[in-house]
Amino acid sequence: MARVATTSTISNPKRYGYDVRIDNILLRSAVGATPDAQMIIQSSRVDQEQQVNVRSNPEDFTSNVGRIYSRNKFEGGQGLDTAHNANGNPNDVTRFWDSKNIDVFHGDDETSYNIHLLYTTTEKLNLTNNNNYIVRTTNGRLYVSDGTAVYESTDDGDTFNAMLSTGITYDITGMASFGDDIYITTGDGTNNTEFLQYDYSATSWTTHSNAFSNGYFTGVWFVKGRLIVTGNDGNAEYLWEADPFDSSFSSDFNKNNTLVKVEPTHQFTDVTDGGAAILVCSTNGNIYSLKEDLTTLALVVQGISNIGFEEVNTIEASEGIIFFGTKEAASNIGRFYRADLVVADDLYVLANRQLIKEWTESVNSSPHSMYASRDSIYLGVQESTNETNLWRYYLPTGGFARDLVVTHNGADNNAKALGIVRAGTTDSKFIIAVEGQGLYKETSTYATTGYLIMSAADFYTAESKQFVGAEVSTFTLDSNTDVELQYSTKFEALDNPNDNSFKTAFVQATGTGDTEKQIAEVSRYIIGKIILNSNGTNTPKVKSVQFRALARPELVVAQIPVNISDRVERPNRKPINIKGLGETIYSTLRDKEGNSVTLELFNPSEIIRGVIENISYPIFSNPDVGSVTQYAIITVRGTRQPVITDVSSPQVFGINALGFIRFGA
């Protein structure tokens, strides 16, 4: 009975005329049996593979060879790690991973969109205590507290002078503006406290005599024409409302008038106008909704929303959207949320809560203050012992990114941003009060450097690509400015802007760019990093950036003509016929069609692992003259594997060299 030769029965296949192995089956090729019987091994045509729509941006329409990954807007905000996602959001084409000192939103500029450097900040007042609050009155004056002192600025925060004869005895615990006046609460943490008013028109201070008895005040806010005041007596934390227009505060802060009462280990941290209700947050994780009773016109609690296992430290509202910052109760993890204020069973509660950003720093990274502008929400977050940053949530796109950077004079694990205001009489610069550090104002000097890390691009394929070009488009660069484009093929480089895997593609110091520079990287991913540099006077402005890649043909297709006749020819031997051998070989090969196999060619030396796509029916070389030679064409599609060179001696040069010991041919 005819049998198919295998590696278990033939130890020296070349000696017996075998030159093809498929798994354990040994075969003889039929190359040259006819003019058409040729062995063909070629790379798979990439453009004939299944086409995937990888356009991620209108800019990606191109007549160039390859695929383009480009971005011409970044106002979608940070936090997108991979640019090409099967279930991506339409806004992904405007998002990126991380940035610093870069204005990505461009919301207040009157020129066409571009990214550019942000301004720096500088210290205007050194603060030495841990209760630093700042308010801006209607007339544009700024007031900041530091221990028992109050400082006033009449020039948009450029200079601050200590106010005299304030009558303040205890540390300030809260401050609120009312028209041109301010209200201040103080306390020593036990039973000593004060409730004071500064009358701007009379330039006088009044200490109201009806201080909260047997306790101390912990904060004051002015919302919807009311003063919201809080206090603690060791038994509970209390919240009251008071009328600043005509009240003498004779009984406003009695315990019988308490609106909300929480356990004394927690405190009320912030109050805001939520539109339909006044919202008050607490470190107990609750956000209280206060509504006006239509009969008594007094505030009543009209709903409670709980943020489980988190301390709520600040809250703000804009355009009907509620924003709040929290700290995880048992760690330094800070979080920033947005939610909607809805009515449920006549209760005003927060719904559709969405986590925007989480900070897992070694310092207390919870937001503690926010500021709402026409189009953005700004919040202060400490990100290291030496740095507290202003972050910006851009309302038109829902994007979120780092904005101004504040660098401390000294290391501090608890340098919270307790106040954010914007000066507005002669300029519109931010002023940030950082607890225990200082009062910092935005300058008109650009940062000397800033970076933006783009999302990792892979064009929806896990295969390695040949990245061949990089390009940026800019406004005409001013002197002493430049744009550097770096890239990395290491996915983990997203998390470290200083990763040593970033390579410089080019540095543009003049002109507008728009010229592709050659790069040569083979990788699945590419991560772009745009670096803007300046002398502080001018800033480079970048309109777009792109990378171009070519798909690499990793697959090969091998077409091998294999002898499947009964005639057996061996080197230096007379041909013989084995009845039924060809049919047996063909049947064995046919059973492997569609299966995964390893194809080895002895000459030329090739190993291909893949799948047998098809096996042609037996082909007679020349039936007209009675030839009995038959062959089939086997097509294998797969990937090349390293070829191990045969050796004929156990003595091999090198360390840990690998080879086969084979005797004979």
DRENTIGU-605806 format. One line per field, with one value per residue (C-alpha): residue in three letters; x, y, z. Coordinates in Angstrom, 3 decimals, always signed. Layout:
fipa	ala; ...
c1	X; ...
c2	Y; ...
c3	Z; ...
//
This chain:
fipa	met; ala; arg; val; ala; thr; thr; ser; thr; ile; ser; asn; pro; lys; arg; tyr; gly; tyr; asp; val; arg; ile; asp; asn; ile; leu; leu; arg; ser; ala; val; gly; ala; thr; pro; asp; ala; gln; met; ile; ile; gln; ser; ser; arg; val; asp; gln; glu; gln; gln; val; asn; val; arg; ser; asn; pro; glu; asp; phe; thr; ser; asn; val; gly; arg; ile; tyr; ser; arg; asn; lys; phe; glu; gly; gly; gln; gly; leu; asp; thr; ala; his; asn; ala; asn; gly; asn; pro; asn; asp; val; thr; arg; phe; trp; asp; ser; lys; asn; ile; asp; val; phe; his; gly; asp; asp; glu; thr; ser; tyr; asn; ile; his; leu; leu; tyr; thr; thr; thr; glu; lys; leu; asn; leu; thr; asn; asn; asn; asn; tyr; ile; val; arg; thr; thr; asn; gly; arg; leu; tyr; val; ser; asp; gly; thr; ala; val; tyr; glu; ser; thr; asp; asp; gly; asp; thr; phe; asn; ala; met; leu; ser; thr; gly; ile; thr; tyr; asp; ile; thr; gly; met; ala; ser; phe; gly; asp; asp; ile; tyr; ile; thr; thr; gly; asp; gly; thr; asn; asn; thr; glu; phe; leu; gln; tyr; asp; tyr; ser; ala; thr; ser; trp; thr; thr; his; ser; asn; ala; phe; ser; asn; gly; tyr; phe; thr; gly; val; trp; phe; val; lys; gly; arg; leu; ile; val; thr; gly; asn; asp; gly; asn; ala; glu; tyr; leu; trp; glu; ala; asp; pro; phe; asp; ser; ser; phe; ser; ser; asp; phe; asn; lys; asn; asn; thr; leu; val; lys; val; glu; pro; thr; his; gln; phe; thr; asp; val; thr; asp; gly; gly; ala; ala; ile; leu; val; cys; ser; thr; asn; gly; asn; ile; tyr; ser; leu; lys; glu; asp; leu; thr; thr; leu; ala; leu; val; val; gln; gly; ile; ser; asn; ile; gly; phe; glu; glu; val; asn; thr; ile; glu; ala; ser; glu; gly; ile; ile; phe; phe; gly; thr; lys; glu; ala; ala; ser; asn; ile; gly; arg; phe; tyr; arg; ala; asp; leu; val; val; ala; asp; asp; leu; tyr; val; leu; ala; asn; arg; gln; leu; ile; lys; glu; trp; thr; glu; ser; val; asn; ser; ser; pro; his; ser; met; tyr; ala; ser; arg; asp; ser; ile; tyr; leu; gly; val; gln; glu; ser; thr; asn; glu; thr; asn; leu; trp; arg; tyr; tyr; leu; pro; thr; gly; gly; phe; ala; arg; asp; leu; val; val; thr; his; asn; gly; ala; asp; asn; asn; ala; lys; ala; leu; gly; ile; val; arg; ala; gly; thr; thr; asp; ser; lys; phe; ile; ile; ala; val; glu; gly; gln; gly; leu; tyr; lys; glu; thr; ser; thr; tyr; ala; thr; thr; gly; tyr; leu; ile; met; ser; ala; ala; asp; phe; tyr; thr; ala; glu; ser; lys; gln; phe; val; gly; ala; glu; val; ser; thr; phe; thr; leu; asp; ser; asn; thr; asp; val; glu; leu; gln; tyr; ser; thr; lys; phe; glu; ala; leu; asp; asn; pro; asn; asp; asn; ser; phe; lys; thr; ala; phe; val; gln; ala; thr; gly; thr; gly; asp; thr; glu; lys; gln; ile; ala; glu; val; ser; arg; tyr; ile; ile; gly; lys; ile; ile; leu; asn; ser; asn; gly; thr; asn; thr; pro; lys; val; lys; ser; val; gln; phe; arg; ala; leu; ala; arg; pro; glu; leu; val; val; ala; gln; ile; pro; val; asn; ile; ser; asp; arg; val; glu; arg; pro; asn; arg; lys; pro; ile; asn; ile; lys; gly; leu; gly; glu; thr; ile; tyr; ser; thr; leu; arg; asp; lys; glu; gly; asn; ser; val; thr; leu; glu; leu; phe; asn; pro; ser; glu; ile; ile; arg; gly; val; ile; glu; asn; ile; ser; tyr; pro; ile; phe; ser; asn; pro; asp; val; gly; ser; val; thr; gln; tyr; ala; ile; ile; thr; val; arg; gly; thr; arg; gln; pro; val; ile; thr; asp; val; ser; ser; pro; gln; val; phe; gly; ile; asn; ala; leu; gly; phe; ile; arg; phe; gly; ala
c1	+0.000; +1.312; +2.354; +3.108; +6.632; +6.844; +9.592; +9.192; +10.086; +12.623; +15.492; +17.435; +14.785; +17.175; +18.997; +15.804; +14.850; +12.322; +12.441; +9.124; +7.735; +4.175; +3.926; +5.304; +4.595; +7.546; +6.930; +8.802; +8.225; +7.281; +9.087; +9.812; +7.405; +5.728; +6.452; +3.650; +4.939; +6.818; +7.440; +6.257; +6.797; +5.684; +4.548; +0.812; -0.491; -1.562; -3.928; -5.788; -6.494; -9.794; -10.152; -10.878; -12.015; -9.316; -10.216; -10.363; -10.395; -11.463; -7.788; -7.034; -8.316; -5.051; -3.662; -0.373; +0.583; -0.141; -2.389; -2.479; -3.025; -3.683; -5.182; -6.168; -8.151; -7.667; -10.627; -12.181; -9.840; -7.421; -7.714; -7.956; -5.233; -5.842; -6.877; -8.494; -11.293; -13.968; -16.632; -15.135; -16.970; -17.277; -15.451; -12.407; -10.933; -10.430; -9.092; -5.582; -3.879; -2.178; -0.877; +0.810; +1.199; -0.762; -4.050; -6.016; -9.473; -8.788; -12.235; -11.592; -9.367; -10.579; -8.171; -8.593; -8.027; -4.507; -2.779; -0.308; +1.479; -0.385; +0.709; +2.760; +1.753; +3.662; +3.312; +1.741; +1.393; +3.135; +0.681; +1.768; -1.475; -3.807; -7.110; -6.702; -9.932; -10.294; -13.345; -13.975; -16.551; -18.745; -16.380; -13.529; -11.629; -10.034; -9.817; -7.778; -7.485; -4.394; -4.845; -6.431; -5.286; -7.221; -5.406; -7.025; -6.100; -7.385; -5.330; -6.606; -4.332; -0.993; -0.449; -2.095; -2.150; -3.092; -6.346; -6.079; -8.390; -10.431; -11.275; -10.577; -9.351; -9.562; -8.515; -10.757; -12.872; -14.885; -15.392; -18.186; -18.748; -22.038; -22.028; -19.039; -19.073; -17.680; -18.778; -16.261; -16.574; -13.855; -13.307; -10.685; -12.066; -13.757; -16.193; -14.696; -16.001; -16.936; -19.285; -17.994; -19.029; -16.863; -18.853; -16.975; -18.886; -18.121; -14.750; -15.717; -15.802; -18.712; -18.518; -22.039; -22.610; -24.906; -22.145; -22.999; -22.983; -21.032; -19.415; -17.633; -18.449; -16.943; -17.929; -20.045; -21.346; -23.643; -26.092; -29.448; -29.625; -28.983; -26.056; -25.440; -23.536; -22.217; -20.992; -19.900; -20.294; -18.748; -22.167; -23.100; -22.265; -25.096; -26.228; -28.319; -29.587; -29.426; -30.669; -27.821; -30.202; -32.018; -31.216; -29.568; -28.680; -30.329; -31.537; -30.372; -27.772; -29.805; -29.838; -33.633; -33.232; -30.946; -31.726; -29.389; -27.474; -24.742; -22.448; -19.657; -16.826; -17.926; -18.337; -20.113; -17.521; -19.141; -22.389; -23.491; -26.490; -27.692; -30.423; -33.531; -32.059; -29.202; -26.760; -24.678; -21.989; -20.476; -17.610; -20.212; -20.759; -24.118; -25.187; -28.226; -30.790; -32.338; -35.533; -37.567; -40.841; -43.542; -45.421; -42.712; -40.135; -37.561; -35.255; -36.117; -34.276; -35.812; -33.602; -30.343; -27.914; -25.289; -21.865; -20.950; -17.583; -16.430; -16.025; -17.503; -15.229; -16.456; -19.447; -20.277; -22.974; -23.085; -25.622; -27.776; -24.905; -23.659; -19.946; -18.387; -15.030; -14.497; -11.850; -12.039; -12.633; -9.745; -7.108; -5.728; -7.580; -9.377; -12.253; -14.161; -17.783; -20.562; -24.273; -27.754; -30.143; -33.504; -36.861; -37.965; -41.089; -40.846; -37.242; -34.307; -31.524; -28.472; -28.783; -26.697; -23.500; -20.372; -16.762; -14.630; -11.201; -9.490; -6.161; -4.182; -1.348; +0.619; -0.746; -4.339; -5.465; -9.114; -10.474; -11.327; -12.488; -13.993; -14.710; -17.393; -16.886; -18.962; -17.745; -15.666; -15.368; -11.963; -10.793; -7.587; -5.880; -2.619; -0.618; +2.703; +4.328; +5.616; +2.789; -0.909; -2.555; -5.651; -7.711; -10.325; -13.563; -14.668; -18.478; -18.901; -17.089; -17.049; -13.250; -11.036; -7.364; -4.701; -4.604; -2.422; +0.474; +1.318; +4.742; +5.157; +8.090; +8.383; +7.295; +3.875; +1.699; -1.456; -1.265; -4.926; -6.320; -8.846; -9.929; -10.074; -11.184; -10.697; -9.679; -11.698; -11.485; -8.376; -7.424; -8.914; -6.246; -6.792; -5.789; -5.379; -5.030; -2.944; -3.257; -0.169; +1.840; +0.772; -1.524; -0.625; -1.684; -1.653; +0.921; +1.229; +4.396; +4.143; +5.526; +8.945; +7.895; +4.790; +3.883; +0.914; +0.940; -1.336; -3.255; -1.545; -2.377; -2.497; -5.045; -7.232; -4.593; -2.393; +0.248; +3.381; +3.364; +6.212; +5.941; +7.650; +6.743; +5.790; +4.562; +3.224; +1.498; +1.932; +1.376; +4.554; +6.850; +8.090; +11.726; +12.889; +10.091; +10.126; +8.052; +9.561; +7.774; +8.740; +7.369; +7.543; +6.602; +6.297; +2.682; +3.653; +5.254; +1.751; +2.080; +5.486; +6.077; +9.803; +10.085; +13.453; +11.779; +10.639; +12.694; +12.871; +11.430; +12.389; +12.566; +10.884; +12.284; +11.021; +8.277; +4.970; +6.014; +3.775; +6.707; +6.830; +9.995; +11.149; +11.085; +11.751; +10.020; +8.392; +5.810; +2.159; +1.699; +3.027; +2.614; +3.217; +4.462; +4.285; +6.629; +6.261; +9.200; +9.327; +11.314; +8.140; +7.368; +5.786; +4.309; +4.373; +0.930; +0.301; -2.601; -2.224; +0.095; +0.209; +2.056; +2.073; +2.441; +2.678; +1.227; +3.895; +3.246; +3.789; +1.978; +3.567; +1.888; +3.704; +2.546; +4.347; +3.850; +3.996; +4.468; +1.448; +2.061; +2.874; +6.317; +9.093; +12.365; +15.365; +18.831; +21.154; +18.485; +16.313; +12.692; +10.140; +6.342; +4.355; +0.754; -1.679; +1.034; -0.153; -3.752; -2.633; -0.491; -3.264; -5.865; -3.568; -2.950; -6.624; -7.423; -5.157; -6.857; -8.005; -5.941; -3.010; +0.289; +4.034; +5.599; +9.336; +11.270; +14.722; +15.886; +15.494; +15.503; +12.123; +9.764; +6.215; +3.529; -0.003; -2.927; -3.377; -5.739; -6.319; -4.975; -5.486; -6.805; -4.172; -2.595; -1.172; +2.018; +1.512; -1.249; -1.035; +2.201; +1.249; +3.188; +2.147; +3.600; +0.962; +1.292; -0.916; -0.332; -0.526; -1.107; -0.027; -0.606; +1.201; +4.185; +7.872; +9.641; +13.329; +15.258; +17.633; +20.767; +21.734; +25.089; +27.103; +29.255; +28.588; +31.436; +29.772; +31.364; +29.477; +27.575; +24.366; +24.412; +21.463; +21.530; +20.583; +23.133; +22.508; +24.643; +24.749; +23.216
c2	+0.000; +3.435; +5.583; +9.263; +10.060; +11.853; +13.249; +10.272; +7.799; +9.865; +11.356; +12.761; +14.197; +15.962; +12.705; +11.144; +14.070; +15.773; +19.552; +20.573; +19.917; +20.690; +19.978; +16.410; +15.527; +15.408; +16.248; +16.607; +19.764; +19.685; +22.857; +22.759; +19.931; +22.382; +25.998; +26.963; +24.868; +27.600; +28.210; +31.701; +33.354; +36.965; +39.492; +39.906; +43.034; +45.407; +47.348; +44.158; +43.258; +44.047; +47.796; +49.558; +53.150; +54.786; +58.380; +60.079; +63.662; +65.587; +66.437; +62.774; +62.850; +62.640; +61.667; +60.631; +57.012; +55.695; +56.691; +60.072; +60.733; +64.444; +66.893; +70.489; +71.142; +70.101; +71.781; +68.406; +68.268; +65.796; +62.176; +60.235; +57.572; +55.866; +57.883; +55.023; +53.281; +51.095; +52.703; +56.178; +59.405; +62.015; +64.468; +62.175; +63.944; +67.040; +65.282; +64.448; +62.882; +65.622; +69.198; +71.839; +75.586; +75.250; +77.011; +74.366; +75.962; +79.335; +80.388; +84.084; +84.851; +86.660; +84.959; +81.617; +78.490; +77.609; +76.276; +78.577; +79.112; +80.291; +83.106; +82.555; +83.468; +85.515; +85.934; +89.227; +88.568; +86.106; +84.222; +82.574; +81.135; +78.332; +80.214; +82.281; +83.428; +85.987; +87.931; +90.618; +93.341; +95.125; +98.087; +95.768; +95.842; +92.607; +91.403; +88.457; +87.023; +85.672; +84.636; +87.654; +90.092; +91.392; +92.804; +95.100; +95.767; +98.696; +97.961; +94.545; +92.614; +94.147; +95.402; +94.598; +96.663; +95.505; +97.025; +98.677; +98.763; +95.789; +94.617; +91.029; +88.964; +85.374; +83.568; +84.300; +81.293; +82.755; +85.836; +86.953; +90.061; +91.972; +94.789; +96.907; +95.535; +92.317; +89.994; +87.977; +85.130; +84.242; +81.649; +79.988; +76.477; +76.515; +79.128; +82.391; +83.829; +87.008; +88.089; +91.284; +93.646; +96.102; +99.082; +100.421; +103.711; +104.497; +102.710; +101.266; +97.851; +96.584; +93.584; +92.328; +91.533; +88.572; +86.095; +82.405; +81.373; +78.369; +77.797; +79.474; +80.457; +78.324; +80.146; +82.732; +83.023; +85.445; +83.685; +84.774; +87.880; +85.889; +85.316; +81.628; +81.272; +78.111; +77.382; +74.547; +74.083; +70.633; +68.980; +69.730; +71.833; +74.333; +76.260; +79.455; +82.089; +85.811; +88.972; +91.413; +94.189; +95.073; +92.441; +93.317; +89.625; +89.637; +86.044; +84.751; +82.404; +80.757; +76.977; +77.101; +78.784; +76.105; +75.067; +72.072; +70.324; +67.710; +65.812; +67.970; +65.979; +67.305; +70.830; +72.745; +73.590; +75.609; +77.213; +78.138; +79.366; +76.268; +78.141; +76.374; +75.957; +77.002; +74.099; +73.502; +70.792; +69.120; +66.811; +64.207; +63.558; +65.325; +68.133; +69.935; +71.751; +74.830; +76.340; +79.384; +78.569; +80.521; +81.265; +82.229; +83.223; +81.408; +78.737; +75.084; +71.876; +70.525; +67.562; +65.836; +64.176; +61.866; +61.236; +57.999; +57.648; +61.084; +64.505; +67.295; +70.343; +72.781; +73.302; +75.613; +75.943; +77.329; +77.104; +74.692; +72.257; +71.531; +70.932; +69.759; +68.576; +65.793; +63.953; +60.246; +59.876; +57.499; +58.806; +61.844; +61.003; +64.048; +63.956; +66.436; +65.743; +67.277; +66.584; +67.918; +69.409; +67.688; +67.552; +64.164; +63.925; +67.660; +67.212; +68.916; +66.358; +65.773; +63.256; +62.045; +62.358; +62.031; +61.796; +64.221; +63.766; +61.892; +62.841; +60.161; +62.280; +61.879; +65.242; +66.306; +66.713; +67.521; +70.715; +73.225; +76.210; +76.970; +79.965; +80.193; +82.396; +82.926; +79.728; +77.816; +76.422; +76.882; +74.901; +74.733; +71.390; +70.698; +68.172; +68.102; +69.572; +72.487; +73.024; +73.913; +74.224; +75.856; +73.458; +74.538; +72.849; +74.290; +74.371; +74.501; +71.171; +69.578; +69.496; +69.548; +70.496; +72.045; +75.849; +78.171; +76.758; +78.052; +77.145; +77.447; +79.020; +76.029; +72.404; +71.904; +68.796; +70.800; +73.841; +74.010; +76.711; +78.268; +81.125; +82.002; +85.392; +87.364; +91.011; +93.013; +96.800; +97.272; +93.709; +90.232; +88.239; +85.360; +85.665; +82.469; +82.184; +79.122; +78.156; +78.873; +79.908; +83.108; +85.078; +84.530; +86.612; +85.776; +87.858; +89.081; +87.049; +83.763; +80.557; +79.727; +76.201; +74.039; +70.635; +68.739; +64.943; +63.561; +60.295; +57.098; +56.310; +52.789; +53.059; +50.302; +47.605; +45.634; +45.163; +47.281; +50.200; +52.007; +55.627; +57.713; +61.388; +64.142; +67.675; +70.721; +73.832; +77.102; +80.788; +82.582; +82.149; +85.215; +85.554; +83.696; +81.135; +77.615; +74.466; +71.066; +67.892; +64.729; +61.221; +57.951; +54.398; +53.374; +53.346; +53.917; +57.236; +58.731; +58.818; +60.481; +63.655; +63.318; +59.705; +59.095; +57.247; +60.532; +61.388; +64.715; +64.668; +68.291; +71.773; +74.571; +78.015; +80.056; +80.076; +78.250; +74.616; +72.686; +70.529; +66.855; +65.702; +62.126; +59.760; +56.027; +54.064; +50.641; +50.264; +49.625; +53.007; +56.494; +59.195; +62.784; +65.445; +69.100; +71.413; +75.182; +77.349; +81.113; +83.908; +85.069; +88.008; +86.096; +82.642; +80.176; +79.292; +75.813; +75.135; +71.388; +68.392; +65.096; +61.806; +59.550; +55.775; +52.959; +49.541; +46.847; +43.601; +41.134; +38.303; +36.264; +33.991; +30.878; +28.866; +25.521; +22.949; +19.533; +16.198; +13.981; +11.313; +7.636; +8.191; +8.636; +10.196; +10.190; +11.695; +9.325; +6.629; +5.085; +6.360; +3.922; +3.761; +3.130; +2.424; +4.741; +6.987; +10.137; +9.648; +9.077; +12.237; +14.322; +13.026; +13.795; +17.324; +17.919; +17.127; +20.011; +22.580; +25.517; +24.401; +26.024; +24.555; +25.117; +25.125; +24.558; +24.825; +23.307; +25.314; +28.239; +28.093; +29.385; +28.666; +30.039; +29.553; +30.164; +28.449; +26.432; +28.611; +26.139; +23.109; +22.958; +19.822; +17.484; +18.876; +16.541; +17.890; +16.681; +14.090; +14.303; +12.341; +9.964; +11.512; +10.272; +13.218; +14.934; +17.926; +20.121; +23.760; +24.423; +28.041; +28.904; +32.360; +33.230; +34.922; +34.220; +32.625; +32.696; +30.014; +27.864; +27.041; +23.376; +22.399; +19.223; +19.268; +19.500; +22.036; +25.421; +28.835; +31.373; +31.501; +29.491; +28.868; +26.939; +24.387; +20.899; +18.106; +16.185; +13.471; +12.962; +15.063
c3	+0.000; -0.952; +2.000; +2.270; +3.390; +6.757; +8.948; +11.260; +8.504; +6.532; +8.499; +5.527; +3.188; +0.805; +0.144; -1.090; -3.303; -1.011; -1.053; +0.542; +4.017; +5.108; +8.818; +8.992; +5.337; +2.920; -0.725; -3.986; -5.944; -9.619; -10.609; -14.353; -15.098; -17.454; -18.329; -15.937; -13.057; -11.211; -7.543; -6.601; -3.215; -2.972; -0.396; -0.047; -1.772; +0.987; -1.227; -2.118; +1.499; +3.137; +3.107; +6.399; +6.535; +8.627; +7.918; +11.300; +10.133; +7.021; +6.579; +6.027; +2.441; +0.536; -2.834; -1.233; -0.769; +2.716; +5.558; +7.258; +10.964; +11.338; +13.776; +13.098; +16.303; +19.921; +21.605; +22.477; +25.464; +26.936; +28.068; +24.773; +24.730; +21.368; +18.343; +16.415; +18.277; +16.737; +18.927; +18.940; +19.610; +16.828; +19.101; +19.216; +16.193; +18.378; +21.477; +22.674; +25.673; +27.734; +27.586; +29.701; +29.136; +25.877; +25.082; +23.207; +23.411; +21.840; +22.984; +23.639; +20.666; +17.581; +15.163; +13.412; +15.471; +16.566; +19.639; +21.346; +24.632; +27.716; +29.985; +33.117; +36.687; +39.239; +42.997; +44.063; +47.792; +50.069; +52.297; +55.540; +56.952; +55.861; +55.542; +52.401; +50.735; +47.951; +46.713; +44.130; +44.803; +42.280; +42.049; +41.030; +44.299; +45.508; +49.096; +50.341; +53.851; +55.598; +59.208; +60.906; +58.193; +55.190; +52.154; +49.601; +45.969; +43.914; +40.781; +39.644; +41.954; +41.026; +44.572; +47.908; +51.068; +54.543; +55.844; +59.239; +62.259; +61.078; +64.579; +63.550; +66.497; +65.318; +62.139; +59.180; +58.177; +55.306; +53.179; +50.807; +48.725; +48.799; +46.277; +47.279; +50.841; +52.272; +55.081; +57.078; +59.572; +62.070; +64.764; +66.911; +66.595; +69.994; +71.339; +70.112; +66.860; +65.026; +62.244; +60.606; +57.843; +55.921; +54.625; +51.607; +51.364; +55.016; +54.996; +58.358; +59.998; +62.059; +64.351; +64.874; +68.523; +68.029; +67.364; +67.292; +70.956; +72.246; +68.876; +65.985; +62.412; +59.634; +56.434; +54.629; +51.014; +49.180; +46.823; +45.351; +47.562; +50.750; +53.034; +53.712; +56.989; +58.660; +62.186; +64.466; +68.224; +68.581; +68.541; +64.931; +61.898; +61.241; +58.166; +58.279; +55.890; +56.637; +54.934; +54.212; +53.058; +56.261; +58.856; +62.133; +62.501; +65.896; +65.735; +62.353; +63.803; +66.542; +66.468; +66.138; +62.738; +61.346; +57.762; +57.628; +60.370; +59.896; +62.237; +63.740; +62.145; +58.739; +57.409; +54.685; +52.060; +49.263; +48.056; +44.539; +42.591; +40.730; +38.868; +40.125; +43.608; +45.851; +46.144; +49.287; +49.461; +52.491; +53.354; +54.377; +50.659; +50.412; +48.111; +49.546; +47.381; +49.007; +47.604; +48.633; +50.357; +48.503; +51.730; +54.186; +51.526; +53.634; +52.288; +52.871; +51.994; +48.805; +47.983; +48.906; +46.485; +47.954; +46.431; +48.157; +49.923; +48.770; +50.355; +48.242; +48.518; +45.870; +43.581; +40.667; +38.005; +34.478; +31.665; +33.664; +34.279; +37.792; +38.430; +41.686; +42.975; +45.477; +47.435; +48.092; +51.809; +52.484; +50.060; +48.243; +45.034; +43.652; +41.173; +39.034; +38.047; +36.017; +36.545; +35.796; +38.348; +37.818; +39.592; +40.928; +43.113; +43.796; +44.950; +43.251; +42.905; +40.745; +37.921; +34.967; +36.957; +34.826; +35.971; +33.961; +35.536; +38.346; +39.915; +41.763; +43.118; +46.346; +47.531; +48.235; +44.620; +45.262; +43.658; +46.414; +44.393; +40.985; +38.804; +36.098; +33.046; +29.928; +28.255; +30.789; +34.285; +35.929; +38.945; +40.942; +41.556; +43.363; +41.312; +43.161; +46.239; +44.128; +41.669; +41.762; +38.358; +36.985; +34.842; +32.303; +31.283; +27.947; +27.742; +23.909; +23.406; +26.846; +26.615; +29.688; +29.858; +32.043; +31.862; +33.970; +35.983; +39.470; +40.859; +44.641; +46.373; +48.673; +48.789; +50.374; +50.531; +51.164; +48.858; +47.845; +45.577; +47.980; +45.736; +42.032; +40.718; +37.547; +37.650; +35.172; +35.399; +33.244; +32.337; +32.555; +34.340; +36.728; +40.370; +42.387; +46.156; +47.055; +50.701; +52.751; +49.690; +47.996; +45.749; +42.094; +39.113; +35.435; +33.560; +29.966; +29.442; +27.601; +29.066; +27.651; +26.731; +26.558; +25.197; +23.821; +23.600; +20.921; +21.123; +20.021; +16.386; +14.945; +12.078; +13.556; +12.867; +15.235; +12.545; +12.510; +10.111; +8.399; +9.511; +6.858; +7.285; +9.740; +9.132; +10.958; +9.689; +11.573; +11.325; +10.268; +13.248; +15.080; +15.988; +19.093; +18.746; +17.370; +17.105; +17.780; +16.723; +18.563; +18.335; +20.205; +19.259; +22.919; +24.071; +27.716; +26.736; +26.928; +30.706; +30.832; +28.800; +29.571; +28.416; +26.774; +23.892; +22.321; +19.231; +17.439; +13.931; +13.269; +14.764; +12.827; +13.629; +10.674; +8.084; +8.178; +7.914; +5.498; +4.387; +5.219; +6.955; +6.621; +9.575; +9.580; +12.316; +12.224; +14.955; +15.660; +17.373; +16.917; +19.564; +18.544; +20.949; +19.935; +21.851; +21.575; +22.639; +23.137; +24.732; +26.502; +24.231; +21.345; +20.934; +18.048; +16.697; +15.309; +12.946; +12.326; +12.626; +10.750; +10.437; +7.369; +7.456; +4.937; +5.641; +5.775; +3.836; +6.656; +4.843; +2.085; -0.464; -1.612; -4.636; -4.774; -7.594; -5.898; -7.618; -6.933; -9.563; -8.966; -10.438; -7.876; -8.929; -6.602; -6.989; -8.812; -8.828; -11.482; -11.402; -10.052; -10.025; -6.875; -7.679; -5.897; -4.422; -6.196; -5.070; -1.493; -1.477; -3.001; -0.535; +2.400; +1.161; +0.489; +4.130; +5.167; +2.969; +5.103; +8.079; +9.791; +8.625; +8.665; +5.203; +4.895; +1.647; +1.623; -1.400; -1.194; +2.564; +3.767; +6.649; +6.385; +8.975; +7.813; +6.175; +2.989; +0.992; -1.825; -3.612; -7.345; -8.947; -10.398; -13.531; -16.200; -17.603; -21.187; -21.619; -25.448; -25.502; -22.771; -19.896; -16.457; -14.517; -12.397; -10.083; -7.904; -6.996; -3.256; -2.118; +1.429; +2.916; +6.133; +7.728; +7.346; +10.281; +11.195; +9.343; +11.369; +9.403; +9.188; +10.682; +10.112; +13.223; +16.964; +17.198; +16.660; +17.158; +19.261; +22.516; +22.812; +19.052; +17.683; +14.892; +13.698; +13.686; +10.494; +8.852; +5.129; +2.360
//
